[in-house]
């Protein structure tokens, strides 16, 4: 079970953060992935940069990955402890 959870965490993180593939194939309109939308929010500032909006968008983009780590983290730690050498 722990290796399955590690694989799920790894795959989810890679898919969620895949910017280049997402911007090439689905980077326009309403089907834009979160990473492309985050890039557009950060790079569309005119005049004064509103850092609070940028940080809020970054926190919203990071929230699903953090939830996966929190939910599956106990299995991840259990797998690390199972492979540890004692004494």
ABEGO torsion letter per residue (X at the ends): XAAAAAAAAAAAAAAAABAAAAAAAAABEAABBAAAAAAAAAAABBEBBBAAAAAAAAAAAAAAAAAAAAAAAAAAAAAAAAABBBX
